[in-house]
Amino acid sequence: MPAENIIALPLAASETIGWGEFVRTIWQPLLDELAARHWISAIRMNLQDEVGRTKYAMSGHRISYLEICRGVPLRISHDPLLAT
């Protein structure tokens, strides 16, 4: 894999993380970086959903696949406050 295609994120060592940590350390940083590199066509909005994810207006992408590697948490723990 070419080095310019790697997005390294500082992540927790545990296999299971909570929703808040997932959004802060994986979801949002990854989405922000994909937009910054123009791998997704998106406009960042000044809105957040109930779990803290910043919303984007998406119109397309240039991604064939996303590969994760060792060190990425495997599970997100259940949060009964988010169940509907």
PyMOL Python script that loads the backbone (N, CA, C, O; Angstrom):
from pymol import cmd

cmd.read_pdbstr("""\
ATOM      1  N   MET A   1       0.844  -1.169   0.000  1.00  0.00           N
ATOM      2  CA  MET A   1       0.000   0.000   0.000  1.00  0.00           C
ATOM      3  C   MET A   1       0.897   1.242   0.000  1.00  0.00           C
ATOM      4  O   MET A   1       1.823   1.328   0.806  1.00  0.00           O
ATOM      5  N   PRO A   2       0.639   2.190  -0.879  1.00  0.00           N
ATOM      6  CA  PRO A   2       1.446   3.409  -0.902  1.00  0.00           C
ATOM      7  C   PRO A   2       1.299   4.206   0.398  1.00  0.00           C
ATOM      8  O   PRO A   2       0.208   4.299   0.960  1.00  0.00           O
ATOM      9  N   ALA A   3       2.392   4.768   0.857  1.00  0.00           N
ATOM     10  CA  ALA A   3       2.392   5.528   2.117  1.00  0.00           C
ATOM     11  C   ALA A   3       1.391   6.678   2.087  1.00  0.00           C
ATOM     12  O   ALA A   3       0.793   6.997   3.115  1.00  0.00           O
ATOM     13  N   GLU A   4       1.198   7.305   0.932  1.00  0.00           N
ATOM     14  CA  GLU A   4       0.261   8.438   0.850  1.00  0.00           C
ATOM     15  C   GLU A   4      -1.202   8.006   0.985  1.00  0.00           C
ATOM     16  O   GLU A   4      -2.088   8.852   1.105  1.00  0.00           O
ATOM     17  N   ASN A   5      -1.456   6.710   0.967  1.00  0.00           N
ATOM     18  CA  ASN A   5      -2.818   6.194   1.148  1.00  0.00           C
ATOM     19  C   ASN A   5      -3.091   5.753   2.575  1.00  0.00           C
ATOM     20  O   ASN A   5      -4.168   5.231   2.863  1.00  0.00           O
ATOM     21  N   ILE A   6      -2.144   5.950   3.465  1.00  0.00           N
ATOM     22  CA  ILE A   6      -2.306   5.505   4.855  1.00  0.00           C
ATOM     23  C   ILE A   6      -2.777   6.668   5.724  1.00  0.00           C
ATOM     24  O   ILE A   6      -2.225   7.767   5.670  1.00  0.00           O
ATOM     25  N   ILE A   7      -3.792   6.407   6.513  1.00  0.00           N
ATOM     26  CA  ILE A   7      -4.274   7.366   7.513  1.00  0.00           C
ATOM     27  C   ILE A   7      -4.066   6.705   8.866  1.00  0.00           C
ATOM     28  O   ILE A   7      -4.762   5.749   9.208  1.00  0.00           O
ATOM     29  N   ALA A   8      -3.127   7.204   9.620  1.00  0.00           N
ATOM     30  CA  ALA A   8      -2.826   6.640  10.941  1.00  0.00           C
ATOM     31  C   ALA A   8      -3.535   7.460  12.007  1.00  0.00           C
ATOM     32  O   ALA A   8      -3.401   8.683  12.062  1.00  0.00           O
ATOM     33  N   LEU A   9      -4.285   6.774  12.848  1.00  0.00           N
ATOM     34  CA  LEU A   9      -5.015   7.433  13.932  1.00  0.00           C
ATOM     35  C   LEU A   9      -4.527   6.887  15.268  1.00  0.00           C
ATOM     36  O   LEU A   9      -4.311   5.682  15.392  1.00  0.00           O
ATOM     37  N   PRO A  10      -4.349   7.742  16.266  1.00  0.00           N
ATOM     38  CA  PRO A  10      -3.995   7.239  17.597  1.00  0.00           C
ATOM     39  C   PRO A  10      -5.238   6.618  18.235  1.00  0.00           C
ATOM     40  O   PRO A  10      -6.237   7.306  18.448  1.00  0.00           O
ATOM     41  N   LEU A  11      -5.180   5.321  18.540  1.00  0.00           N
ATOM     42  CA  LEU A  11      -6.358   4.602  19.024  1.00  0.00           C
ATOM     43  C   LEU A  11      -6.095   3.932  20.362  1.00  0.00           C
ATOM     44  O   LEU A  11      -4.950   3.708  20.756  1.00  0.00           O
ATOM     45  N   ALA A  12      -7.182   3.621  21.046  1.00  0.00           N
ATOM     46  CA  ALA A  12      -7.107   2.905  22.317  1.00  0.00           C
ATOM     47  C   ALA A  12      -6.574   1.490  22.083  1.00  0.00           C
ATOM     48  O   ALA A  12      -6.770   0.913  21.014  1.00  0.00           O
ATOM     49  N   ALA A  13      -5.909   0.946  23.083  1.00  0.00           N
ATOM     50  CA  ALA A  13      -5.358  -0.410  22.979  1.00  0.00           C
ATOM     51  C   ALA A  13      -6.423  -1.479  23.230  1.00  0.00           C
ATOM     52  O   ALA A  13      -6.204  -2.642  22.893  1.00  0.00           O
ATOM     53  N   SER A  14      -7.546  -1.124  23.801  1.00  0.00           N
ATOM     54  CA  SER A  14      -8.572  -2.108  24.136  1.00  0.00           C
ATOM     55  C   SER A  14      -9.345  -2.549  22.893  1.00  0.00           C
ATOM     56  O   SER A  14      -9.427  -1.816  21.908  1.00  0.00           O
ATOM     57  N   GLU A  15      -9.912  -3.758  22.952  1.00  0.00           N
ATOM     58  CA  GLU A  15     -10.697  -4.284  21.833  1.00  0.00           C
ATOM     59  C   GLU A  15     -12.089  -3.679  21.769  1.00  0.00           C
ATOM     60  O   GLU A  15     -12.690  -3.632  20.696  1.00  0.00           O
ATOM     61  N   THR A  16     -12.614  -3.214  22.900  1.00  0.00           N
ATOM     62  CA  THR A  16     -13.955  -2.647  22.959  1.00  0.00           C
ATOM     63  C   THR A  16     -13.875  -1.207  23.452  1.00  0.00           C
ATOM     64  O   THR A  16     -13.210  -0.915  24.446  1.00  0.00           O
ATOM     65  N   ILE A  17     -14.565  -0.305  22.739  1.00  0.00           N
ATOM     66  CA  ILE A  17     -14.618   1.095  23.146  1.00  0.00           C
ATOM     67  C   ILE A  17     -16.076   1.542  23.162  1.00  0.00           C
ATOM     68  O   ILE A  17     -16.936   0.879  22.583  1.00  0.00           O
ATOM     69  N   GLY A  18     -16.352   2.646  23.814  1.00  0.00           N
ATOM     70  CA  GLY A  18     -17.703   3.204  23.856  1.00  0.00           C
ATOM     71  C   GLY A  18     -17.976   4.077  22.639  1.00  0.00           C
ATOM     72  O   GLY A  18     -17.063   4.429  21.891  1.00  0.00           O
ATOM     73  N   TRP A  19     -19.259   4.423  22.452  1.00  0.00           N
ATOM     74  CA  TRP A  19     -19.649   5.238  21.302  1.00  0.00           C
ATOM     75  C   TRP A  19     -18.942   6.585  21.289  1.00  0.00           C
ATOM     76  O   TRP A  19     -18.477   7.026  20.238  1.00  0.00           O
ATOM     77  N   GLY A  20     -18.853   7.241  22.437  1.00  0.00           N
ATOM     78  CA  GLY A  20     -18.202   8.543  22.488  1.00  0.00           C
ATOM     79  C   GLY A  20     -16.763   8.479  22.030  1.00  0.00           C
ATOM     80  O   GLY A  20     -16.311   9.313  21.245  1.00  0.00           O
ATOM     81  N   GLU A  21     -16.034   7.473  22.529  1.00  0.00           N
ATOM     82  CA  GLU A  21     -14.642   7.303  22.130  1.00  0.00           C
ATOM     83  C   GLU A  21     -14.535   6.944  20.650  1.00  0.00           C
ATOM     84  O   GLU A  21     -13.633   7.424  19.964  1.00  0.00           O
ATOM     85  N   PHE A  22     -15.443   6.106  20.150  1.00  0.00           N
ATOM     86  CA  PHE A  22     -15.457   5.747  18.733  1.00  0.00           C
ATOM     87  C   PHE A  22     -15.608   6.987  17.855  1.00  0.00           C
ATOM     88  O   PHE A  22     -14.878   7.161  16.879  1.00  0.00           O
ATOM     89  N   VAL A  23     -16.553   7.838  18.210  1.00  0.00           N
ATOM     90  CA  VAL A  23     -16.786   9.052  17.415  1.00  0.00           C
ATOM     91  C   VAL A  23     -15.575   9.980  17.481  1.00  0.00           C
ATOM     92  O   VAL A  23     -15.146  10.509  16.456  1.00  0.00           O
ATOM     93  N   ARG A  24     -15.022  10.182  18.677  1.00  0.00           N
ATOM     94  CA  ARG A  24     -13.887  11.109  18.868  1.00  0.00           C
ATOM     95  C   ARG A  24     -12.587  10.617  18.251  1.00  0.00           C
ATOM     96  O   ARG A  24     -11.799  11.421  17.752  1.00  0.00           O
ATOM     97  N   THR A  25     -12.349   9.309  18.277  1.00  0.00           N
ATOM     98  CA  THR A  25     -11.031   8.803  17.868  1.00  0.00           C
ATOM     99  C   THR A  25     -10.995   8.109  16.512  1.00  0.00           C
ATOM    100  O   THR A  25      -9.925   7.975  15.919  1.00  0.00           O
ATOM    101  N   ILE A  26     -12.153   7.663  16.011  1.00  0.00           N
ATOM    102  CA  ILE A  26     -12.169   6.947  14.735  1.00  0.00           C
ATOM    103  C   ILE A  26     -13.070   7.635  13.708  1.00  0.00           C
ATOM    104  O   ILE A  26     -12.596   8.122  12.681  1.00  0.00           O
ATOM    105  N   TRP A  27     -14.364   7.670  13.993  1.00  0.00           N
ATOM    106  CA  TRP A  27     -15.340   8.173  13.017  1.00  0.00           C
ATOM    107  C   TRP A  27     -14.997   9.578  12.532  1.00  0.00           C
ATOM    108  O   TRP A  27     -14.783   9.789  11.338  1.00  0.00           O
ATOM    109  N   GLN A  28     -14.944  10.531  13.448  1.00  0.00           N
ATOM    110  CA  GLN A  28     -14.771  11.923  13.040  1.00  0.00           C
ATOM    111  C   GLN A  28     -13.393  12.208  12.450  1.00  0.00           C
ATOM    112  O   GLN A  28     -13.311  12.855  11.406  1.00  0.00           O
ATOM    113  N   PRO A  29     -12.299  11.749  13.079  1.00  0.00           N
ATOM    114  CA  PRO A  29     -10.990  12.001  12.461  1.00  0.00           C
ATOM    115  C   PRO A  29     -10.843  11.369  11.074  1.00  0.00           C
ATOM    116  O   PRO A  29     -10.248  11.969  10.180  1.00  0.00           O
ATOM    117  N   LEU A  30     -11.384  10.162  10.895  1.00  0.00           N
ATOM    118  CA  LEU A  30     -11.294   9.501   9.596  1.00  0.00           C
ATOM    119  C   LEU A  30     -12.104  10.249   8.543  1.00  0.00           C
ATOM    120  O   LEU A  30     -11.608  10.495   7.444  1.00  0.00           O
ATOM    121  N   LEU A  31     -13.325  10.610   8.859  1.00  0.00           N
ATOM    122  CA  LEU A  31     -14.174  11.339   7.912  1.00  0.00           C
ATOM    123  C   LEU A  31     -13.553  12.693   7.564  1.00  0.00           C
ATOM    124  O   LEU A  31     -13.542  13.089   6.399  1.00  0.00           O
ATOM    125  N   ASP A  32     -13.041  13.398   8.562  1.00  0.00           N
ATOM    126  CA  ASP A  32     -12.394  14.692   8.314  1.00  0.00           C
ATOM    127  C   ASP A  32     -11.186  14.534   7.387  1.00  0.00           C
ATOM    128  O   ASP A  32     -10.989  15.347   6.484  1.00  0.00           O
ATOM    129  N   GLU A  33     -10.384  13.503   7.604  1.00  0.00           N
ATOM    130  CA  GLU A  33      -9.190  13.281   6.773  1.00  0.00           C
ATOM    131  C   GLU A  33      -9.568  12.858   5.355  1.00  0.00           C
ATOM    132  O   GLU A  33      -8.935  13.295   4.394  1.00  0.00           O
ATOM    133  N   LEU A  34     -10.585  12.020   5.214  1.00  0.00           N
ATOM    134  CA  LEU A  34     -11.038  11.626   3.874  1.00  0.00           C
ATOM    135  C   LEU A  34     -11.500  12.845   3.084  1.00  0.00           C
ATOM    136  O   LEU A  34     -11.227  12.951   1.888  1.00  0.00           O
ATOM    137  N   ALA A  35     -12.197  13.764   3.744  1.00  0.00           N
ATOM    138  CA  ALA A  35     -12.651  14.994   3.081  1.00  0.00           C
ATOM    139  C   ALA A  35     -11.462  15.902   2.759  1.00  0.00           C
ATOM    140  O   ALA A  35     -11.402  16.479   1.674  1.00  0.00           O
ATOM    141  N   ALA A  36     -10.520  16.031   3.693  1.00  0.00           N
ATOM    142  CA  ALA A  36      -9.356  16.899   3.473  1.00  0.00           C
ATOM    143  C   ALA A  36      -8.507  16.415   2.300  1.00  0.00           C
ATOM    144  O   ALA A  36      -7.937  17.225   1.569  1.00  0.00           O
ATOM    145  N   ARG A  37      -8.423  15.104   2.118  1.00  0.00           N
ATOM    146  CA  ARG A  37      -7.637  14.538   1.011  1.00  0.00           C
ATOM    147  C   ARG A  37      -8.447  14.449  -0.282  1.00  0.00           C
ATOM    148  O   ARG A  37      -7.935  13.982  -1.299  1.00  0.00           O
ATOM    149  N   HIS A  38      -9.695  14.889  -0.251  1.00  0.00           N
ATOM    150  CA  HIS A  38     -10.604  14.862  -1.403  1.00  0.00           C
ATOM    151  C   HIS A  38     -10.880  13.443  -1.884  1.00  0.00           C
ATOM    152  O   HIS A  38     -11.145  13.223  -3.066  1.00  0.00           O
ATOM    153  N   TRP A  39     -10.818  12.479  -0.966  1.00  0.00           N
ATOM    154  CA  TRP A  39     -11.186  11.108  -1.301  1.00  0.00           C
ATOM    155  C   TRP A  39     -12.700  10.945  -1.248  1.00  0.00           C
ATOM    156  O   TRP A  39     -13.259  10.022  -1.840  1.00  0.00           O
ATOM    157  N   ILE A  40     -13.353  11.851  -0.532  1.00  0.00           N
ATOM    158  CA  ILE A  40     -14.805  11.954  -0.584  1.00  0.00           C
ATOM    159  C   ILE A  40     -15.137  13.385  -0.982  1.00  0.00           C
ATOM    160  O   ILE A  40     -14.426  14.323  -0.621  1.00  0.00           O
ATOM    161  N   SER A  41     -16.216  13.540  -1.722  1.00  0.00           N
ATOM    162  CA  SER A  41     -16.701  14.876  -2.070  1.00  0.00           C
ATOM    163  C   SER A  41     -17.760  15.223  -1.042  1.00  0.00           C
ATOM    164  O   SER A  41     -18.845  14.641  -1.020  1.00  0.00           O
ATOM    165  N   ALA A  42     -17.428  16.178  -0.195  1.00  0.00           N
ATOM    166  CA  ALA A  42     -18.333  16.486   0.904  1.00  0.00           C
ATOM    167  C   ALA A  42     -18.116  17.908   1.393  1.00  0.00           C
ATOM    168  O   ALA A  42     -17.018  18.458   1.308  1.00  0.00           O
ATOM    169  N   ILE A  43     -19.184  18.481   1.902  1.00  0.00           N
ATOM    170  CA  ILE A  43     -19.122  19.801   2.512  1.00  0.00           C
ATOM    171  C   ILE A  43     -19.454  19.625   3.989  1.00  0.00           C
ATOM    172  O   ILE A  43     -20.519  19.115   4.339  1.00  0.00           O
ATOM    173  N   ARG A  44     -18.536  20.050   4.852  1.00  0.00           N
ATOM    174  CA  ARG A  44     -18.739  19.943   6.298  1.00  0.00           C
ATOM    175  C   ARG A  44     -19.807  20.943   6.730  1.00  0.00           C
ATOM    176  O   ARG A  44     -19.782  22.108   6.333  1.00  0.00           O
ATOM    177  N   MET A  45     -20.733  20.474   7.540  1.00  0.00           N
ATOM    178  CA  MET A  45     -21.819  21.316   8.025  1.00  0.00           C
ATOM    179  C   MET A  45     -21.577  21.657   9.495  1.00  0.00           C
ATOM    180  O   MET A  45     -20.790  20.988  10.165  1.00  0.00           O
ATOM    181  N   ASN A  46     -22.226  22.657   9.980  1.00  0.00           N
ATOM    182  CA  ASN A  46     -22.109  23.049  11.388  1.00  0.00           C
ATOM    183  C   ASN A  46     -23.206  22.385  12.215  1.00  0.00           C
ATOM    184  O   ASN A  46     -23.837  23.031  13.052  1.00  0.00           O
ATOM    185  N   LEU A  47     -23.428  21.106  11.980  1.00  0.00           N
ATOM    186  CA  LEU A  47     -24.444  20.337  12.679  1.00  0.00           C
ATOM    187  C   LEU A  47     -23.820  19.056  13.209  1.00  0.00           C
ATOM    188  O   LEU A  47     -22.891  18.516  12.608  1.00  0.00           O
ATOM    189  N   GLN A  48     -24.332  18.573  14.333  1.00  0.00           N
ATOM    190  CA  GLN A  48     -23.899  17.292  14.879  1.00  0.00           C
ATOM    191  C   GLN A  48     -25.122  16.458  15.200  1.00  0.00           C
ATOM    192  O   GLN A  48     -26.184  16.987  15.529  1.00  0.00           O
ATOM    193  N   ASP A  49     -24.958  15.130  15.099  1.00  0.00           N
ATOM    194  CA  ASP A  49     -26.050  14.242  15.478  1.00  0.00           C
ATOM    195  C   ASP A  49     -26.010  13.984  16.979  1.00  0.00           C
ATOM    196  O   ASP A  49     -25.188  14.568  17.687  1.00  0.00           O
ATOM    197  N   GLU A  50     -26.882  13.123  17.464  1.00  0.00           N
ATOM    198  CA  GLU A  50     -27.016  12.888  18.905  1.00  0.00           C
ATOM    199  C   GLU A  50     -25.808  12.230  19.555  1.00  0.00           C
ATOM    200  O   GLU A  50     -25.685  12.263  20.779  1.00  0.00           O
ATOM    201  N   VAL A  51     -24.912  11.634  18.773  1.00  0.00           N
ATOM    202  CA  VAL A  51     -23.714  11.025  19.352  1.00  0.00           C
ATOM    203  C   VAL A  51     -22.464  11.859  19.107  1.00  0.00           C
ATOM    204  O   VAL A  51     -21.361  11.432  19.449  1.00  0.00           O
ATOM    205  N   GLY A  52     -22.620  13.046  18.517  1.00  0.00           N
ATOM    206  CA  GLY A  52     -21.500  13.960  18.359  1.00  0.00           C
ATOM    207  C   GLY A  52     -20.792  13.926  17.026  1.00  0.00           C
ATOM    208  O   GLY A  52     -19.750  14.562  16.863  1.00  0.00           O
ATOM    209  N   ARG A  53     -21.342  13.190  16.056  1.00  0.00           N
ATOM    210  CA  ARG A  53     -20.713  13.147  14.728  1.00  0.00           C
ATOM    211  C   ARG A  53     -21.080  14.409  13.951  1.00  0.00           C
ATOM    212  O   ARG A  53     -22.253  14.766  13.848  1.00  0.00           O
ATOM    213  N   THR A  54     -20.067  15.077  13.407  1.00  0.00           N
ATOM    214  CA  THR A  54     -20.306  16.239  12.569  1.00  0.00           C
ATOM    215  C   THR A  54     -20.898  15.769  11.246  1.00  0.00           C
ATOM    216  O   THR A  54     -20.422  14.802  10.651  1.00  0.00           O
ATOM    217  N   LYS A  55     -21.930  16.454  10.797  1.00  0.00           N
ATOM    218  CA  LYS A  55     -22.587  16.055   9.556  1.00  0.00           C
ATOM    219  C   LYS A  55     -21.887  16.666   8.350  1.00  0.00           C
ATOM    220  O   LYS A  55     -21.373  17.783   8.397  1.00  0.00           O
ATOM    221  N   TYR A  56     -21.886  15.900   7.279  1.00  0.00           N
ATOM    222  CA  TYR A  56     -21.350  16.325   5.995  1.00  0.00           C
ATOM    223  C   TYR A  56     -22.434  16.159   4.940  1.00  0.00           C
ATOM    224  O   TYR A  56     -23.248  15.239   5.022  1.00  0.00           O
ATOM    225  N   ALA A  57     -22.449  17.045   3.952  1.00  0.00           N
ATOM    226  CA  ALA A  57     -23.291  16.875   2.772  1.00  0.00           C
ATOM    227  C   ALA A  57     -22.416  16.158   1.748  1.00  0.00           C
ATOM    228  O   ALA A  57     -21.507  16.760   1.176  1.00  0.00           O
ATOM    229  N   MET A  58     -22.686  14.882   1.516  1.00  0.00           N
ATOM    230  CA  MET A  58     -21.845  14.037   0.667  1.00  0.00           C
ATOM    231  C   MET A  58     -22.397  14.007  -0.763  1.00  0.00           C
ATOM    232  O   MET A  58     -23.608  14.013  -0.983  1.00  0.00           O
ATOM    233  N   SER A  59     -21.467  13.974  -1.727  1.00  0.00           N
ATOM    234  CA  SER A  59     -21.911  13.875  -3.115  1.00  0.00           C
ATOM    235  C   SER A  59     -21.151  12.813  -3.909  1.00  0.00           C
ATOM    236  O   SER A  59     -21.447  12.608  -5.086  1.00  0.00           O
ATOM    237  N   GLY A  60     -20.189  12.138  -3.300  1.00  0.00           N
ATOM    238  CA  GLY A  60     -19.475  11.088  -4.007  1.00  0.00           C
ATOM    239  C   GLY A  60     -18.181  10.725  -3.300  1.00  0.00           C
ATOM    240  O   GLY A  60     -17.826  11.307  -2.275  1.00  0.00           O
ATOM    241  N   HIS A  61     -17.470   9.732  -3.882  1.00  0.00           N
ATOM    242  CA  HIS A  61     -16.202   9.311  -3.297  1.00  0.00           C
ATOM    243  C   HIS A  61     -15.306   8.698  -4.361  1.00  0.00           C
ATOM    244  O   HIS A  61     -15.755   8.346  -5.452  1.00  0.00           O
ATOM    245  N   ARG A  62     -14.016   8.579  -4.013  1.00  0.00           N
ATOM    246  CA  ARG A  62     -13.014   7.962  -4.886  1.00  0.00           C
ATOM    247  C   ARG A  62     -12.397   6.761  -4.182  1.00  0.00           C
ATOM    248  O   ARG A  62     -11.231   6.449  -4.427  1.00  0.00           O
ATOM    249  N   ILE A  63     -13.129   6.089  -3.329  1.00  0.00           N
ATOM    250  CA  ILE A  63     -12.603   5.007  -2.499  1.00  0.00           C
ATOM    251  C   ILE A  63     -13.083   3.668  -3.043  1.00  0.00           C
ATOM    252  O   ILE A  63     -14.281   3.457  -3.232  1.00  0.00           O
ATOM    253  N   SER A  64     -12.138   2.767  -3.293  1.00  0.00           N
ATOM    254  CA  SER A  64     -12.499   1.420  -3.726  1.00  0.00           C
ATOM    255  C   SER A  64     -12.713   0.510  -2.529  1.00  0.00           C
ATOM    256  O   SER A  64     -13.615  -0.328  -2.532  1.00  0.00           O
ATOM    257  N   TYR A  65     -11.887   0.672  -1.510  1.00  0.00           N
ATOM    258  CA  TYR A  65     -12.021  -0.131  -0.301  1.00  0.00           C
ATOM    259  C   TYR A  65     -11.300   0.557   0.847  1.00  0.00           C
ATOM    260  O   TYR A  65     -10.458   1.431   0.641  1.00  0.00           O
ATOM    261  N   LEU A  66     -11.647   0.146   2.054  1.00  0.00           N
ATOM    262  CA  LEU A  66     -11.023   0.654   3.269  1.00  0.00           C
ATOM    263  C   LEU A  66     -10.467  -0.548   4.006  1.00  0.00           C
ATOM    264  O   LEU A  66     -11.204  -1.484   4.315  1.00  0.00           O
ATOM    265  N   GLU A  67      -9.202  -0.530   4.283  1.00  0.00           N
ATOM    266  CA  GLU A  67      -8.544  -1.641   4.961  1.00  0.00           C
ATOM    267  C   GLU A  67      -8.142  -1.197   6.360  1.00  0.00           C
ATOM    268  O   GLU A  67      -7.508  -0.156   6.531  1.00  0.00           O
ATOM    269  N   ILE A  68      -8.510  -1.985   7.352  1.00  0.00           N
ATOM    270  CA  ILE A  68      -8.079  -1.684   8.710  1.00  0.00           C
ATOM    271  C   ILE A  68      -6.989  -2.670   9.101  1.00  0.00           C
ATOM    272  O   ILE A  68      -6.847  -3.725   8.482  1.00  0.00           O
ATOM    273  N   CYS A  69      -6.242  -2.338  10.098  1.00  0.00           N
ATOM    274  CA  CYS A  69      -5.137  -3.211  10.484  1.00  0.00           C
ATOM    275  C   CYS A  69      -5.074  -3.352  11.998  1.00  0.00           C
ATOM    276  O   CYS A  69      -5.894  -2.793  12.727  1.00  0.00           O
ATOM    277  N   ARG A  70      -4.105  -4.094  12.441  1.00  0.00           N
ATOM    278  CA  ARG A  70      -3.908  -4.370  13.854  1.00  0.00           C
ATOM    279  C   ARG A  70      -3.932  -3.072  14.666  1.00  0.00           C
ATOM    280  O   ARG A  70      -3.407  -2.040  14.248  1.00  0.00           O
ATOM    281  N   GLY A  71      -4.557  -3.163  15.830  1.00  0.00           N
ATOM    282  CA  GLY A  71      -4.597  -2.023  16.727  1.00  0.00           C
ATOM    283  C   GLY A  71      -5.895  -1.233  16.674  1.00  0.00           C
ATOM    284  O   GLY A  71      -6.079  -0.296  17.451  1.00  0.00           O
ATOM    285  N   VAL A  72      -6.805  -1.599  15.765  1.00  0.00           N
ATOM    286  CA  VAL A  72      -8.097  -0.916  15.684  1.00  0.00           C
ATOM    287  C   VAL A  72      -9.083  -1.669  16.570  1.00  0.00           C
ATOM    288  O   VAL A  72      -9.202  -2.888  16.452  1.00  0.00           O
ATOM    289  N   PRO A  73      -9.795  -0.965  17.459  1.00  0.00           N
ATOM    290  CA  PRO A  73     -10.778  -1.655  18.310  1.00  0.00           C
ATOM    291  C   PRO A  73     -11.764  -2.481  17.470  1.00  0.00           C
ATOM    292  O   PRO A  73     -12.138  -2.093  16.363  1.00  0.00           O
ATOM    293  N   LEU A  74     -12.168  -3.615  18.020  1.00  0.00           N
ATOM    294  CA  LEU A  74     -13.038  -4.548  17.294  1.00  0.00           C
ATOM    295  C   LEU A  74     -14.523  -4.326  17.543  1.00  0.00           C
ATOM    296  O   LEU A  74     -15.352  -4.666  16.698  1.00  0.00           O
ATOM    297  N   ARG A  75     -14.861  -3.763  18.683  1.00  0.00           N
ATOM    298  CA  ARG A  75     -16.263  -3.633  19.079  1.00  0.00           C
ATOM    299  C   ARG A  75     -16.545  -2.256  19.670  1.00  0.00           C
ATOM    300  O   ARG A  75     -15.674  -1.591  20.229  1.00  0.00           O
ATOM    301  N   ILE A  76     -17.813  -1.864  19.516  1.00  0.00           N
ATOM    302  CA  ILE A  76     -18.315  -0.663  20.185  1.00  0.00           C
ATOM    303  C   ILE A  76     -19.323  -1.154  21.210  1.00  0.00           C
ATOM    304  O   ILE A  76     -20.276  -1.853  20.867  1.00  0.00           O
ATOM    305  N   SER A  77     -19.114  -0.790  22.459  1.00  0.00           N
ATOM    306  CA  SER A  77     -20.004  -1.284  23.512  1.00  0.00           C
ATOM    307  C   SER A  77     -21.405  -0.702  23.362  1.00  0.00           C
ATOM    308  O   SER A  77     -21.587   0.413  22.874  1.00  0.00           O
ATOM    309  N   HIS A  78     -22.375  -1.477  23.790  1.00  0.00           N
ATOM    310  CA  HIS A  78     -23.778  -1.077  23.729  1.00  0.00           C
ATOM    311  C   HIS A  78     -24.018   0.109  24.648  1.00  0.00           C
ATOM    312  O   HIS A  78     -23.555   0.126  25.789  1.00  0.00           O
ATOM    313  N   ASP A  79     -24.732   1.083  24.153  1.00  0.00           N
ATOM    314  CA  ASP A  79     -25.121   2.242  24.963  1.00  0.00           C
ATOM    315  C   ASP A  79     -26.647   2.303  24.986  1.00  0.00           C
ATOM    316  O   ASP A  79     -27.263   2.679  23.988  1.00  0.00           O
ATOM    317  N   PRO A  80     -27.266   1.938  26.113  1.00  0.00           N
ATOM    318  CA  PRO A  80     -28.727   1.908  26.168  1.00  0.00           C
ATOM    319  C   PRO A  80     -29.368   3.286  25.932  1.00  0.00           C
ATOM    320  O   PRO A  80     -30.540   3.358  25.562  1.00  0.00           O
ATOM    321  N   LEU A  81     -28.628   4.362  26.137  1.00  0.00           N
ATOM    322  CA  LEU A  81     -29.164   5.695  25.913  1.00  0.00           C
ATOM    323  C   LEU A  81     -29.345   5.996  24.424  1.00  0.00           C
ATOM    324  O   LEU A  81     -30.099   6.897  24.057  1.00  0.00           O
ATOM    325  N   LEU A  82     -28.656   5.243  23.575  1.00  0.00           N
ATOM    326  CA  LEU A  82     -28.759   5.464  22.122  1.00  0.00           C
ATOM    327  C   LEU A  82     -29.786   4.540  21.474  1.00  0.00           C
ATOM    328  O   LEU A  82     -30.152   4.754  20.318  1.00  0.00           O
ATOM    329  N   ALA A  83     -30.255   3.531  22.181  1.00  0.00           N
ATOM    330  CA  ALA A  83     -31.243   2.592  21.631  1.00  0.00           C
ATOM    331  C   ALA A  83     -32.585   3.289  21.474  1.00  0.00           C
ATOM    332  O   ALA A  83     -33.033   4.008  22.367  1.00  0.00           O
ATOM    333  N   THR A  84     -33.214   3.069  20.337  1.00  0.00           N
ATOM    334  CA  THR A  84     -34.520   3.684  20.110  1.00  0.00           C
ATOM    335  C   THR A  84     -35.590   2.641  19.950  1.00  0.00           C
ATOM    336  O   THR A  84     -36.757   2.979  19.750  1.00  0.00           O
TER     337      THR A  84
END
""", "prot")
cmd.dss("prot")
cmd.show_as("cartoon", "prot")
cmd.util.cbc("prot")
cmd.orient("prot")
